[in-house]
Amino acid sequence: MPLSRHHLAALAAFLIWGFFPIPLRLLTGYASGQILFFRILLSLAMLLAINLLARRDALRATWRQWQQAPVRERQRVALSTVVGGVLLTGNWLLFIYVVNQVSVQAGSFAYLICPILTALLGFAVLGEKLRPRQWLAIGLSALSCALLGAGAWQALLMSLVVAATYASYLISQRQLQGYDRLLLLTVQLLLAALVILPIAPLLGANPAAGFQDGHLLLITAVLSAGFTVVPLFLNLYALNALPSGTVGILMYLNPLVSFAVAFLYFQEKASLEQALAYGLILASVVLYNSGPRPAAAGASAKA
C-alpha cells in the first residue's frame, strides 16, 4: 500500500515524539506539574495566535458548521472534545513524571504497548475488525507486561496508565471526523488550561517563579512548539483518513526511537526479563501486521 500524506503525517509525528525525552530530561529537577503548566500555557498561546491571526476563515467556517449540525452531533463533538482534553492533560502529566522520575525505558514501553491498546479499544468502542492473529498479538503483549511486572509492578502500572490515556485519546478523536483538527486541539488545550490554573499548586507548579526562570521557559517553549503543537496536529490530521489501528501501528516508530535514545544516549540498561519482554512486544508487532489487512477497517468510525 503506497504511503499517503496522512501516513507521512503520522510517521513524522511519531518520529518527533521519539526524541521527546532528550529536551524533557533537561527539566529533571522541576516538578512534573510545573513542566505541565508551562507546556500547556505556551502551547495554547501558540495555537491561539495561529488561529486568530492566520486562520480566521477556518474559525468562522467551523463555527457555522457547529451551529448547523444536528443536536446529537453537537453533543457528540462537545463530549469528545472535553474528554479528549482531559485525557491529553492526564497523559502529559503522567508521561513527564515517568520519564523524569522513573526511566526513559518506562516511558518508551508505555508507547510500545499503546498501539495494541489502541487497536483493542478500536475494536471495543468503534467496531474496527481484528483478525485471529491480531488477537494472538494482543495476547503476546499481555505476556510481555506480565514479564515486566514480575520485577517492577509500579513502573509497569505507570506505563500502562500512560498508554491507556493516550490510546483512549486517539479513540475519542476518531469521533470528530470532518471538524477542523487544529481548532479542536486549541479548544482542548484551553479546557486543560482552565483546569490546570486553579489547581496548579496542588500539582507542584509555581507559576510566579516559573515566569522568572529563563531555562524553564526556553525548554518548555521548545517542548510546546516542536514536540507538542506540530506533532499533535500531524497526528490528528492523520486520524482524518486512517483507521485507529493503522495509526496505532505507525505509533511504534515513537517507542523504537525512544528506546534507542534510552540505551544509546542516556546509557540506561535492561535486565534479561526486560529484554525478553521487549522482544515479545516486537514479535507481537510483526504478528499484528502480517497477512492482508481488511479493506474496510475503521470504516465504522466515520460519523
Secondary structure in CASP SS format (residue, H / E / C, confidence):
PFRMAT SS
TARGET T0000
AUTHOR 0000-0000-0000
METHOD secondary structure of the structure
MODEL  1
M C 1.00
P C 1.00
L C 1.00
S C 1.00
R H 1.00
H H 1.00
H H 1.00
L H 1.00
A H 1.00
A H 1.00
L H 1.00
A H 1.00
A H 1.00
F H 1.00
L H 1.00
I H 1.00
W H 1.00
G H 1.00
F C 1.00
F C 1.00
P H 1.00
I H 1.00
P H 1.00
L H 1.00
R H 1.00
L H 1.00
L H 1.00
T C 1.00
G C 1.00
Y C 1.00
A C 1.00
S H 1.00
G H 1.00
Q H 1.00
I H 1.00
L H 1.00
F H 1.00
F H 1.00
R H 1.00
I H 1.00
L H 1.00
L H 1.00
S H 1.00
L H 1.00
A H 1.00
M H 1.00
L H 1.00
L H 1.00
A H 1.00
I H 1.00
N H 1.00
L H 1.00
L H 1.00
A H 1.00
R C 1.00
R H 1.00
D H 1.00
A H 1.00
L H 1.00
R H 1.00
A H 1.00
T H 1.00
W H 1.00
R H 1.00
Q H 1.00
W H 1.00
Q H 1.00
Q H 1.00
A C 1.00
P C 1.00
V H 1.00
R H 1.00
E H 1.00
R H 1.00
Q H 1.00
R H 1.00
V H 1.00
A H 1.00
L H 1.00
S H 1.00
T H 1.00
V H 1.00
V H 1.00
G H 1.00
G H 1.00
V H 1.00
L H 1.00
L H 1.00
T H 1.00
G H 1.00
N H 1.00
W H 1.00
L H 1.00
L H 1.00
F H 1.00
I H 1.00
Y H 1.00
V H 1.00
V H 1.00
N H 1.00
Q H 1.00
V H 1.00
S C 1.00
V H 1.00
Q H 1.00
A H 1.00
G H 1.00
S H 1.00
F H 1.00
A H 1.00
Y H 1.00
L H 1.00
I H 1.00
C H 1.00
P H 1.00
I H 1.00
L H 1.00
T H 1.00
A H 1.00
L H 1.00
L H 1.00
G H 1.00
F H 1.00
A H 1.00
V H 1.00
L H 1.00
G C 1.00
E C 1.00
K C 1.00
L C 1.00
R C 1.00
P H 1.00
R H 1.00
Q H 1.00
W H 1.00
L H 1.00
A H 1.00
I H 1.00
G H 1.00
L H 1.00
S H 1.00
A H 1.00
L H 1.00
S H 1.00
C H 1.00
A H 1.00
L H 1.00
L H 1.00
G H 1.00
A C 1.00
G C 1.00
A C 1.00
W H 1.00
Q H 1.00
A H 1.00
L H 1.00
L H 1.00
M H 1.00
S H 1.00
L H 1.00
V H 1.00
V H 1.00
A H 1.00
A H 1.00
T H 1.00
Y H 1.00
A H 1.00
S H 1.00
Y H 1.00
L H 1.00
I H 1.00
S H 1.00
Q H 1.00
R H 1.00
Q H 1.00
L H 1.00
Q C 1.00
G C 1.00
Y C 1.00
D C 1.00
R H 1.00
L H 1.00
L H 1.00
L H 1.00
L H 1.00
T H 1.00
V H 1.00
Q H 1.00
L H 1.00
L H 1.00
L H 1.00
A H 1.00
A H 1.00
L H 1.00
V H 1.00
I H 1.00
L H 1.00
P H 1.00
I H 1.00
A H 1.00
P H 1.00
L H 1.00
L H 1.00
G C 1.00
A C 1.00
N C 1.00
P H 1.00
A H 1.00
A H 1.00
G H 1.00
F C 1.00
Q C 1.00
D C 1.00
G H 1.00
H H 1.00
L H 1.00
L H 1.00
L H 1.00
I H 1.00
T H 1.00
A H 1.00
V H 1.00
L H 1.00
S H 1.00
A H 1.00
G H 1.00
F H 1.00
T H 1.00
V H 1.00
V H 1.00
P H 1.00
L H 1.00
F H 1.00
L H 1.00
N H 1.00
L H 1.00
Y H 1.00
A H 1.00
L C 1.00
N C 1.00
A C 1.00
L C 1.00
P C 1.00
S H 1.00
G H 1.00
T H 1.00
V H 1.00
G H 1.00
I H 1.00
L H 1.00
M C 1.00
Y C 1.00
L H 1.00
N H 1.00
P H 1.00
L H 1.00
V H 1.00
S H 1.00
F H 1.00
A H 1.00
V H 1.00
A H 1.00
F H 1.00
L H 1.00
Y H 1.00
F C 1.00
Q C 1.00
E C 1.00
K C 1.00
A C 1.00
S C 1.00
L H 1.00
E H 1.00
Q H 1.00
A H 1.00
L H 1.00
A H 1.00
Y H 1.00
G H 1.00
L H 1.00
I H 1.00
L H 1.00
A H 1.00
S H 1.00
V H 1.00
V H 1.00
L H 1.00
Y H 1.00
N H 1.00
S C 1.00
G C 1.00
P C 1.00
R C 1.00
P C 1.00
A C 1.00
A C 1.00
A C 1.00
G C 1.00
A H 1.00
S H 1.00
A H 1.00
K C 1.00
A C 1.00
END
